[in-house]
Every structure is written in structure tokens, then in C-alpha cells.
């Protein structure tokens, strides 16, 4: 595994970094339903906001979506590392996982609030 802090990485390669990030996102969307459905719902609402040229709405939805995806990805990564570390039940691992899940839950509440508010403003316009 290449690591810039261990001196095993041979310079900065932005294309490789982008490929790694996209690969991680692909795995998260394909393997984690909690990420996949948020991406789908957000893309639909973002497309509607974009179509109506509601730029501020578009940016708020985009920021809320980014927040929830970052929290979900970090939560998944923390859970995976914890599972690698402890194969059996460990109270400390449970606390770590619970804290990560709480962070994801807070971001979900913010994301849902934004999606519901934006849809409540956009749907009446669509029904005309």
C-alpha cells in the first residue's frame, strides 16, 4: 500500500487520486444501500432544482448531500476498521461504532430536512 507519510508513494498523481476516490464512491454506492438511496434521491431533487434554475436551492441540496455522503462514508470506513480490529464483541468497539453512527444520523436529519423543505417548494410548481 502506498503511503506518503511512510515514504512509499512516488510523488503526487492527481489522476490516480481521483480514480481512487471514484473507486471508493463506486463501492459505497454498490455495496451500501444507505449511501445508494441518498445519492439517487439527491440526484433527482438536484435535477429538478437545476431545471427550475433554483441555484440557491441547488447549492443547499448539494451541500446537504455532500455532508450526508461524507458522514456515511466515514461511518462505513470506521465500522470496517473496527471489524478488522475486533472479530468478537468488544464494548469499546461498540462505543466507537455508536459514535460514528450518531454522526451519520445527525447528517441524515439535516439532509432529510433540506430535501423535504426543497421538495415542498418545488412540487407545487410541478403540479401546475
C-alpha positions, 0 to 999 in steps of 0.5 A: 500500500502506498503511503506518503507519510511512510515514504512509499508513494512516488510523488503526487498523481492527481489522476490516480487520486481521483480514480481512487476516490471514484473507486471508493464512491463506486463501492459505497454506492454498490455495496451500501444501500444507505449511501445508494438511496441518498445519492439517487434521491439527491440526484433527482431533487438536484435535477429538478432544482437545476431545471427550475434554475433554483441555484440557491436551492441547488447549492443547499441540496448539494451541500446537504448531500455532500455532508450526508455522503461524507458522514456515511462514508466515514461511518462505513470506513470506521465500522470496517476498521473496527471489524478488522480490529475486533472479530468478537464483541468488544464494548469499546468497539461498540462505543466507537461504532455508536459514535460514528453512527450518531454522526451519520444520523445527525447528517441524515436529519439535516439532509432529510430536512433540506430535501423535504423543505426543497421538495415542498417548494418545488412540487407545487410548481410541478403540479401546475 
